[in-house]
Amino acid sequence: MKVKVAFICVANSCRSQMAEGFAKHYGSDVLEVYSAGTKLTEKVNPNAVEVMKEVGIDISSHRPKLLDEIPQKVDILITMGCNVECPYIPCKLKEDWGLDDPDGKPLDEFRKTRDIIESKVKELIKRVKNNEINLN
């Protein structure tokens, strides 16, 4: 059975979308991946799409989703550092990755954020595969 992980942000237009893309790319064998936001936005940030394409991951078909579009209970809940309190979502592990939002900043800031997210997602997948996270 796969581990359900949700990446949560305010608008679900950038950081959480990149995390979803990396998690599906690297961890689809062990993870069931979702992302969502606390407020609806129109589209995924084009700069996020562009910097993900640079590393061979296409998130251009992604769309922003609200919390009610993902499972109401997940195993792992990752907040991206949005400085807002998420509504309660039952989970076995909750982490806040404390990432600054690159929206409105130069493309290099998107790349830096992307690279941090990639590293954190790979580490999360490693922890899941090595049973380092207690999900019981």
Disulfide bonds with the S-S distance in Angstrom:
none
